[in-house]
Amino acid sequence: MKWNDPDFLLWLLALLPLLIATGLMIRRRRTRLARMADESLWPTMLPGWSIKRLRLINFLRVLAVAFAILAVARPQWGFRWEKVQQRGLSILVALDTSKSMLAQDIKPNRLQQAKWGVRDLTKELKGDRIGLVAFAGDAFLQCPATIDYAAFLMTLDDVYAGIVPVGGTDLAQPLETAMESFKKEEDSAADKVIILISDGEGTTGDPLALLPKLKKAGIRVFCIGVGTKEGELIQTSEGFVKDSAGNVVKSSLDEGTLERIALGTGGFYVRSAPGDFGLERVYQQGIAQLQRADRESRMAKIWHERFQWFLGAALLLLLAEALVRPIKKENHR
């Protein structure tokens, strides 16, 4: 047995306090009634009234809510095997991990906002493979393109500024690393995508020289510019970053190169903004329309939904609660 939405089961913890609270309310009602009249007079004043019936009604209501919560959590047991044909394309996220990504002109900093944006992107994927390239002055394939989104997100969480030991920013390195990774893939029918996320401040390399190779390989590059044109100082755990002359370094968004890379490969450029990092637009307006290839078929375990039983039990309990009256019907002759 498994639960498709187990988070809803946490609501069951609220039912015991609810049962106690409603029980205390019934008890308080009984206490107030006792103040008004002696208990021996209740049959005359309130013929057929029963505290036990009130408690039974309350218990049935809470139990019905419990079964409704179980139904919402979607219990599943029993399964069948079904052949599933996968279709998708390959996406490599090239994420800038240089120190300039620690600038806080986008809170809490550029790199953290980028990681949150990529995490949200995975929710849009449906069979597309996604991988991760971390870069600064050099680039490394942190996670090959995969449909195991949980493994990808674990790799993403481990990324930090300085994970690439070579300092500076070389925008050509991640593009070359991504191209080498795509060459190792077996299928070539699907479109291939690089999502380059950076503040654009390249210190070495010439990414524009790679445009002919990218176009020949059919690789589209979509660029996300992170930061503001006004810029911000770069603060690390050791203080503000300074140049060789001892001056405090201010990092600002450089969009020119990012725009030329994107437009030169058939992609487009998006500047991130608070509350809208831009990856959703990249996927919906760009990636979603690209060609996807059939991949190998596999056998998938399809679980049988059983929420109907719990929903039916909740409805029956509510029906039973409606049939139980707090005042017992008297038989008159």
C-alpha positions as a LaTeX table, in Angstrom:
\begin{tabular}{lrrr}
\hline
Residue & $x$ (\AA) & $y$ (\AA) & $z$ (\AA) \\
\hline
Met1 & 0.00 & 0.00 & 0.00 \\
Lys2 & 1.21 & 3.53 & $-0.77$ \\
Trp3 & $-0.06$ & 7.09 & $-0.60$ \\
Asn4 & 0.11 & 9.36 & $-3.65$ \\
Asp5 & $-0.15$ & 12.58 & $-1.59$ \\
Pro6 & 1.16 & 11.61 & 1.87 \\
Asp7 & 1.53 & 15.24 & 3.00 \\
Phe8 & $-2.24$ & 15.39 & 3.57 \\
Leu9 & $-1.89$ & 12.70 & 6.26 \\
Leu10 & $-0.41$ & 15.34 & 8.56 \\
Trp11 & $-3.91$ & 16.79 & 8.90 \\
Leu12 & $-4.84$ & 13.66 & 10.87 \\
Leu13 & $-2.77$ & 15.04 & 13.74 \\
Ala14 & $-5.29$ & 17.88 & 14.10 \\
Leu15 & $-8.23$ & 15.51 & 14.63 \\
Leu16 & $-7.38$ & 14.54 & 18.21 \\
Pro17 & $-7.33$ & 18.19 & 19.40 \\
Leu18 & $-10.54$ & 18.71 & 17.41 \\
Leu19 & $-12.20$ & 15.75 & 19.10 \\
Ile20 & $-11.08$ & 16.97 & 22.53 \\
Ala21 & $-12.23$ & 20.54 & 21.85 \\
Thr22 & $-15.69$ & 19.52 & 20.64 \\
Gly23 & $-15.97$ & 17.08 & 23.55 \\
Leu24 & $-15.25$ & 19.91 & 25.97 \\
Met25 & $-17.92$ & 22.02 & 24.31 \\
Ile26 & $-20.49$ & 19.27 & 24.86 \\
Arg27 & $-19.35$ & 18.94 & 28.45 \\
Arg28 & $-19.68$ & 22.69 & 28.92 \\
Arg29 & $-23.24$ & 22.54 & 27.56 \\
Arg30 & $-24.06$ & 19.79 & 30.05 \\
Thr31 & $-22.57$ & 21.86 & 32.92 \\
Arg32 & $-24.66$ & 24.91 & 31.97 \\
Leu33 & $-27.77$ & 22.79 & 31.82 \\
Ala34 & $-27.00$ & 21.39 & 35.27 \\
Arg35 & $-26.83$ & 24.94 & 36.62 \\
Met36 & $-30.29$ & 25.67 & 35.27 \\
Ala37 & $-32.01$ & 22.59 & 36.64 \\
Asp38 & $-31.31$ & 19.43 & 38.57 \\
Glu39 & $-30.47$ & 16.43 & 36.42 \\
Ser40 & $-33.53$ & 14.58 & 37.71 \\
Leu41 & $-35.71$ & 17.23 & 36.04 \\
Trp42 & $-34.13$ & 16.89 & 32.60 \\
Pro43 & $-36.49$ & 14.14 & 31.35 \\
Thr44 & $-39.40$ & 16.48 & 32.07 \\
Met45 & $-37.83$ & 19.65 & 30.73 \\
Leu46 & $-36.11$ & 18.04 & 27.74 \\
Pro47 & $-37.85$ & 14.76 & 27.02 \\
Gly48 & $-35.63$ & 12.42 & 25.02 \\
Trp49 & $-32.53$ & 14.63 & 25.23 \\
Ser50 & $-29.35$ & 12.54 & 25.51 \\
Ile51 & $-25.76$ & 13.61 & 26.17 \\
Lys52 & $-24.61$ & 10.24 & 24.83 \\
Arg53 & $-26.26$ & 10.96 & 21.51 \\
Leu54 & $-24.48$ & 14.31 & 21.25 \\
Arg55 & $-21.15$ & 12.58 & 21.87 \\
Leu56 & $-21.96$ & 9.94 & 19.27 \\
Ile57 & $-22.83$ & 12.62 & 16.68 \\
Asn58 & $-19.59$ & 14.46 & 17.42 \\
Phe59 & $-17.53$ & 11.27 & 17.11 \\
Leu60 & $-19.16$ & 10.37 & 13.77 \\
Arg61 & $-18.41$ & 13.83 & 12.37 \\
Val62 & $-14.73$ & 13.71 & 13.35 \\
Leu63 & $-14.41$ & 10.16 & 12.04 \\
Ala64 & $-15.95$ & 11.25 & 8.71 \\
Val65 & $-13.36$ & 14.03 & 8.45 \\
Ala66 & $-10.62$ & 11.46 & 9.12 \\
Phe67 & $-11.80$ & 9.24 & 6.26 \\
Ala68 & $-12.10$ & 12.29 & 3.98 \\
Ile69 & $-8.47$ & 13.20 & 4.71 \\
Leu70 & $-7.41$ & 9.63 & 3.95 \\
Ala71 & $-9.27$ & 9.84 & 0.65 \\
Val72 & $-7.55$ & 13.12 & $-0.30$ \\
Ala73 & $-4.16$ & 11.49 & 0.44 \\
Arg74 & $-5.08$ & 9.00 & $-2.35$ \\
Pro75 & $-4.35$ & 5.53 & $-0.94$ \\
Gln76 & $-3.21$ & 3.03 & $-3.56$ \\
Trp77 & $-2.70$ & $-0.71$ & $-3.43$ \\
Gly78 & $-2.50$ & $-3.33$ & $-6.08$ \\
Phe79 & $-0.85$ & $-2.54$ & $-9.41$ \\
Arg80 & $-0.45$ & $-3.58$ & $-13.02$ \\
Trp81 & 2.51 & $-3.38$ & $-15.36$ \\
Glu82 & 2.12 & $-1.14$ & $-18.40$ \\
Lys83 & 4.47 & $-0.43$ & $-21.29$ \\
Val84 & 5.31 & 3.28 & $-21.46$ \\
Gln85 & 6.98 & 4.99 & $-24.43$ \\
Gln86 & 9.06 & 7.94 & $-23.27$ \\
Arg87 & 9.40 & 11.11 & $-25.33$ \\
Gly88 & 11.53 & 14.10 & $-24.53$ \\
Leu89 & 14.48 & 16.31 & $-25.30$ \\
Ser90 & 17.79 & 16.94 & $-23.54$ \\
Ile91 & 18.38 & 20.06 & $-21.46$ \\
Leu92 & 21.66 & 21.08 & $-19.84$ \\
Val93 & 21.57 & 23.91 & $-17.31$ \\
Ala94 & 24.87 & 25.82 & $-17.26$ \\
Leu95 & 24.96 & 27.59 & $-13.90$ \\
Asp96 & 27.44 & 30.33 & $-13.08$ \\
Thr97 & 29.07 & 29.62 & $-9.69$ \\
Ser98 & 31.63 & 32.44 & $-9.70$ \\
Lys99 & 31.91 & 34.76 & $-6.70$ \\
Ser100 & 29.99 & 37.50 & $-8.52$ \\
Met101 & 26.89 & 35.30 & $-8.16$ \\
Leu102 & 27.00 & 36.05 & $-4.42$ \\
Ala103 & 26.00 & 39.68 & $-5.06$ \\
Gln104 & 22.80 & 40.51 & $-3.24$ \\
Asp105 & 21.13 & 42.84 & $-5.73$ \\
Ile106 & 18.64 & 39.93 & $-6.03$ \\
Lys107 & 17.82 & 38.56 & $-2.59$ \\
Pro108 & 19.15 & 36.52 & $-0.92$ \\
Asn109 & 21.79 & 36.41 & $-3.68$ \\
Arg110 & 22.00 & 35.69 & $-7.40$ \\
Leu111 & 23.08 & 32.06 & $-7.07$ \\
Gln112 & 20.34 & 31.09 & $-4.61$ \\
Gln113 & 17.68 & 32.70 & $-6.77$ \\
Ala114 & 19.04 & 30.78 & $-9.75$ \\
Lys115 & 18.90 & 27.48 & $-7.87$ \\
Trp116 & 15.29 & 28.15 & $-6.83$ \\
Gly117 & 14.41 & 28.98 & $-10.43$ \\
Val118 & 15.95 & 25.74 & $-11.74$ \\
Arg119 & 14.12 & 23.75 & $-9.07$ \\
Asp120 & 10.82 & 25.26 & $-10.26$ \\
Leu121 & 11.76 & 24.41 & $-13.85$ \\
Thr122 & 11.89 & 20.69 & $-13.07$ \\
Lys123 & 8.20 & 20.82 & $-12.17$ \\
Glu124 & 7.42 & 21.71 & $-15.80$ \\
Leu125 & 9.35 & 18.80 & $-17.29$ \\
Lys126 & 7.45 & 15.76 & $-18.51$ \\
Gly127 & 9.91 & 13.17 & $-19.73$ \\
Asp128 & 12.60 & 15.66 & $-20.74$ \\
Arg129 & 16.09 & 14.85 & $-19.56$ \\
Ile130 & 17.93 & 17.54 & $-17.60$ \\
Gly131 & 21.55 & 17.86 & $-16.53$ \\
Leu132 & 23.77 & 20.39 & $-14.79$ \\
Val133 & 27.05 & 22.10 & $-15.71$ \\
Ala134 & 28.67 & 24.26 & $-13.03$ \\
Phe135 & 31.14 & 26.84 & $-14.24$ \\
Ala136 & 33.33 & 29.75 & $-13.25$ \\
Gly137 & 36.81 & 30.03 & $-14.79$ \\
Asp138 & 36.38 & 26.40 & $-15.84$ \\
Ala139 & 33.35 & 24.10 & $-16.24$ \\
Phe140 & 32.41 & 20.63 & $-15.01$ \\
Leu141 & 29.50 & 18.35 & $-15.80$ \\
Gln142 & 27.97 & 17.98 & $-12.35$ \\
Cys143 & 25.00 & 15.85 & $-13.47$ \\
Pro144 & 24.57 & 14.21 & $-16.91$ \\
Ala145 & 21.17 & 14.64 & $-18.55$ \\
Thr146 & 18.71 & 12.36 & $-16.77$ \\
Ile147 & 15.01 & 11.84 & $-16.13$ \\
Asp148 & 15.78 & 11.12 & $-12.47$ \\
Tyr149 & 14.72 & 14.56 & $-11.29$ \\
Ala150 & 15.30 & 13.72 & $-7.62$ \\
Ala151 & 18.96 & 12.91 & $-8.32$ \\
Phe152 & 19.29 & 16.09 & $-10.39$ \\
Leu153 & 17.87 & 18.22 & $-7.55$ \\
Met154 & 20.25 & 16.64 & $-5.05$ \\
Thr155 & 23.16 & 17.65 & $-7.29$ \\
Leu156 & 21.70 & 21.14 & $-7.67$ \\
Asp157 & 21.43 & 21.57 & $-3.89$ \\
Asp158 & 25.13 & 20.74 & $-3.52$ \\
Val159 & 26.21 & 23.57 & $-5.85$ \\
Tyr160 & 27.82 & 26.60 & $-4.17$ \\
Ala161 & 29.91 & 29.59 & $-5.18$ \\
Gly162 & 33.47 & 28.30 & $-5.38$ \\
Ile163 & 32.59 & 24.68 & $-6.25$ \\
Val164 & 34.68 & 25.23 & $-9.40$ \\
Pro165 & 38.23 & 25.87 & $-8.12$ \\
Val166 & 39.28 & 28.08 & $-11.07$ \\
Gly167 & 38.21 & 31.66 & $-10.43$ \\
Gly168 & 36.81 & 34.20 & $-12.87$ \\
Thr169 & 34.05 & 33.61 & $-15.42$ \\
Asp170 & 34.54 & 31.89 & $-18.77$ \\
Leu171 & 31.23 & 31.71 & $-20.67$ \\
Ala172 & 32.78 & 29.55 & $-23.41$ \\
Gln173 & 33.71 & 26.68 & $-21.09$ \\
Pro174 & 30.15 & 25.62 & $-20.12$ \\
Leu175 & 29.06 & 25.68 & $-23.77$ \\
Glu176 & 31.97 & 23.42 & $-24.79$ \\
Thr177 & 31.31 & 21.07 & $-21.86$ \\
Ala178 & 27.62 & 20.85 & $-22.79$ \\
Met179 & 28.45 & 20.12 & $-26.45$ \\
Glu180 & 30.79 & 17.31 & $-25.42$ \\
Ser181 & 28.06 & 15.84 & $-23.22$ \\
Phe182 & 25.49 & 15.98 & $-26.05$ \\
Lys183 & 27.91 & 14.13 & $-28.37$ \\
Lys184 & 27.83 & 11.13 & $-26.02$ \\
Glu185 & 24.06 & 10.80 & $-26.27$ \\
Glu186 & 22.75 & 8.08 & $-28.57$ \\
Asp187 & 19.70 & 9.75 & $-30.13$ \\
Ser188 & 19.98 & 12.82 & $-32.33$ \\
Ala189 & 16.34 & 13.31 & $-33.34$ \\
Ala190 & 15.42 & 15.37 & $-30.31$ \\
Asp191 & 16.36 & 19.04 & $-30.03$ \\
Lys192 & 19.11 & 19.85 & $-27.56$ \\
Val193 & 18.98 & 22.84 & $-25.27$ \\
Ile194 & 21.45 & 24.72 & $-23.10$ \\
Ile195 & 20.09 & 27.11 & $-20.48$ \\
Leu196 & 22.92 & 29.48 & $-19.60$ \\
Ile197 & 22.38 & 31.27 & $-16.27$ \\
Ser198 & 24.89 & 34.01 & $-15.46$ \\
Asp199 & 25.39 & 37.68 & $-14.69$ \\
Gly200 & 27.25 & 37.85 & $-18.01$ \\
Glu201 & 30.51 & 39.23 & $-16.65$ \\
Gly202 & 32.95 & 37.12 & $-18.64$ \\
Thr203 & 36.60 & 37.57 & $-17.75$ \\
Thr204 & 38.14 & 35.01 & $-20.13$ \\
Gly205 & 37.17 & 32.99 & $-23.20$ \\
Asp206 & 35.21 & 33.92 & $-26.31$ \\
Pro207 & 31.75 & 32.26 & $-26.27$ \\
Leu208 & 30.72 & 33.97 & $-29.53$ \\
Ala209 & 33.37 & 31.99 & $-31.39$ \\
Leu210 & 31.38 & 28.84 & $-30.58$ \\
Leu211 & 28.19 & 30.00 & $-32.30$ \\
Pro212 & 28.93 & 28.22 & $-35.62$ \\
Lys213 & 29.55 & 24.93 & $-33.79$ \\
Leu214 & 26.40 & 25.30 & $-31.73$ \\
Lys215 & 24.27 & 26.02 & $-34.80$ \\
Lys216 & 25.80 & 23.10 & $-36.74$ \\
Ala217 & 25.04 & 20.74 & $-33.83$ \\
Gly218 & 21.46 & 22.03 & $-33.64$ \\
Ile219 & 21.87 & 23.22 & $-30.07$ \\
Arg220 & 19.73 & 26.13 & $-28.93$ \\
Val221 & 20.96 & 28.31 & $-26.09$ \\
Phe222 & 18.52 & 30.20 & $-23.88$ \\
Cys223 & 20.16 & 32.74 & $-21.58$ \\
Ile224 & 18.99 & 34.05 & $-18.22$ \\
Gly225 & 20.61 & 37.26 & $-17.01$ \\
Val226 & 20.87 & 37.38 & $-13.20$ \\
Gly227 & 21.43 & 40.66 & $-11.38$ \\
Thr228 & 20.82 & 44.34 & $-11.99$ \\
Lys229 & 22.55 & 46.87 & $-14.22$ \\
Glu230 & 23.17 & 49.08 & $-11.18$ \\
Gly231 & 25.07 & 46.18 & $-9.63$ \\
Glu232 & 26.05 & 45.37 & $-6.07$ \\
Leu233 & 29.14 & 44.67 & $-3.99$ \\
Ile234 & 30.13 & 41.02 & $-3.66$ \\
Gln235 & 30.05 & 39.89 & $-0.05$ \\
Thr236 & 31.47 & 36.54 & 1.05 \\
Ser237 & 32.03 & 34.98 & 4.46 \\
Glu238 & 35.48 & 36.62 & 4.39 \\
Gly239 & 34.15 & 40.09 & 3.63 \\
Phe240 & 33.76 & 42.08 & 0.42 \\
Val241 & 35.63 & 40.90 & $-2.67$ \\
Lys242 & 38.50 & 43.19 & $-3.72$ \\
Asp243 & 40.61 & 43.37 & $-6.85$ \\
Ser244 & 44.40 & 43.10 & $-7.00$ \\
Ala245 & 44.71 & 46.81 & $-6.20$ \\
Gly246 & 42.67 & 46.42 & $-3.02$ \\
Asn247 & 39.55 & 48.14 & $-4.37$ \\
Val248 & 36.11 & 46.74 & $-3.53$ \\
Val249 & 34.61 & 45.00 & $-6.56$ \\
Lys250 & 31.12 & 45.89 & $-7.73$ \\
Ser251 & 29.37 & 43.38 & $-9.99$ \\
Ser252 & 26.64 & 44.39 & $-12.44$ \\
Leu253 & 24.63 & 42.56 & $-15.08$ \\
Asp254 & 26.23 & 42.46 & $-18.54$ \\
Glu255 & 23.50 & 41.48 & $-21.01$ \\
Gly256 & 25.23 & 42.05 & $-24.35$ \\
Thr257 & 27.09 & 38.75 & $-24.67$ \\
Leu258 & 24.20 & 36.72 & $-23.28$ \\
Glu259 & 21.80 & 38.23 & $-25.80$ \\
Arg260 & 24.13 & 37.54 & $-28.74$ \\
Ile261 & 24.67 & 33.91 & $-27.67$ \\
Ala262 & 20.93 & 33.29 & $-27.38$ \\
Leu263 & 19.90 & 35.00 & $-30.63$ \\
Gly264 & 22.78 & 33.42 & $-32.52$ \\
Thr265 & 21.58 & 29.89 & $-31.74$ \\
Gly266 & 17.83 & 30.30 & $-32.20$ \\
Gly267 & 17.07 & 30.83 & $-28.53$ \\
Phe268 & 16.24 & 34.03 & $-26.68$ \\
Tyr269 & 17.39 & 36.05 & $-23.69$ \\
Val270 & 15.41 & 36.78 & $-20.49$ \\
Arg271 & 16.41 & 39.10 & $-17.66$ \\
Ser272 & 15.43 & 37.70 & $-14.28$ \\
Ala273 & 13.35 & 39.79 & $-11.92$ \\
Pro274 & 12.15 & 39.41 & $-8.32$ \\
Gly275 & 9.24 & 36.98 & $-8.34$ \\
Asp276 & 9.86 & 36.00 & $-11.97$ \\
Phe277 & 13.23 & 34.38 & $-12.53$ \\
Gly278 & 12.41 & 33.77 & $-16.19$ \\
Leu279 & 12.82 & 30.02 & $-16.55$ \\
Glu280 & 9.07 & 29.45 & $-16.76$ \\
Arg281 & 8.92 & 31.80 & $-19.75$ \\
Val282 & 11.90 & 30.06 & $-21.33$ \\
Tyr283 & 10.17 & 26.71 & $-21.03$ \\
Gln284 & 6.65 & 27.78 & $-22.04$ \\
Gln285 & 7.63 & 30.08 & $-24.93$ \\
Gly286 & 10.72 & 28.29 & $-26.15$ \\
Ile287 & 11.49 & 24.76 & $-24.95$ \\
Ala288 & 7.90 & 23.45 & $-24.94$ \\
Gln289 & 7.64 & 23.91 & $-28.72$ \\
Leu290 & 10.82 & 22.01 & $-29.57$ \\
Gln291 & 10.99 & 18.56 & $-31.16$ \\
Arg292 & 10.99 & 15.59 & $-28.83$ \\
Ala293 & 12.23 & 12.14 & $-29.76$ \\
Asp294 & 10.85 & 8.74 & $-28.78$ \\
Arg295 & 13.14 & 7.10 & $-26.30$ \\
Glu296 & 13.32 & 3.50 & $-25.16$ \\
Ser297 & 10.08 & 2.03 & $-23.85$ \\
Arg298 & 9.94 & 0.72 & $-20.33$ \\
Met299 & 7.55 & $-1.15$ & $-18.08$ \\
Ala300 & 5.89 & 1.12 & $-15.53$ \\
Lys301 & 4.10 & 0.07 & $-12.37$ \\
Ile302 & 0.60 & 1.59 & $-12.42$ \\
Trp303 & $-0.99$ & 1.58 & $-8.97$ \\
His304 & $-4.74$ & 1.21 & $-8.50$ \\
Glu305 & $-6.51$ & 4.14 & $-6.85$ \\
Arg306 & $-8.48$ & 3.19 & $-3.70$ \\
Phe307 & $-9.59$ & 6.60 & $-2.44$ \\
Gln308 & $-13.18$ & 5.75 & $-3.40$ \\
Trp309 & $-13.48$ & 3.36 & $-0.44$ \\
Phe310 & $-12.43$ & 6.02 & 2.05 \\
Leu311 & $-14.60$ & 8.70 & 0.45 \\
Gly312 & $-17.56$ & 6.30 & 0.54 \\
Ala313 & $-16.91$ & 5.58 & 4.23 \\
Ala314 & $-16.86$ & 9.33 & 4.97 \\
Leu315 & $-20.21$ & 9.83 & 3.22 \\
Leu316 & $-21.77$ & 6.88 & 5.06 \\
Leu317 & $-20.60$ & 8.29 & 8.40 \\
Leu318 & $-22.10$ & 11.68 & 7.57 \\
Leu319 & $-25.35$ & 9.94 & 6.65 \\
Ala320 & $-25.31$ & 8.03 & 9.93 \\
Glu321 & $-24.62$ & 11.27 & 11.81 \\
Ala322 & $-27.63$ & 12.89 & 10.14 \\
Leu323 & $-29.86$ & 10.01 & 11.21 \\
Val324 & $-28.82$ & 10.24 & 14.86 \\
Arg325 & $-30.91$ & 12.89 & 16.61 \\
Pro326 & $-29.74$ & 14.60 & 19.80 \\
Ile327 & $-33.29$ & 14.22 & 21.14 \\
Lys328 & $-34.61$ & 10.70 & 21.31 \\
Lys329 & $-38.04$ & 10.36 & 19.69 \\
Glu330 & $-40.67$ & 9.44 & 22.27 \\
Asn331 & $-43.31$ & 6.81 & 21.58 \\
His332 & $-46.82$ & 8.20 & 22.20 \\
Arg333 & $-49.81$ & 5.95 & 22.62 \\
\hline
\end{tabular}
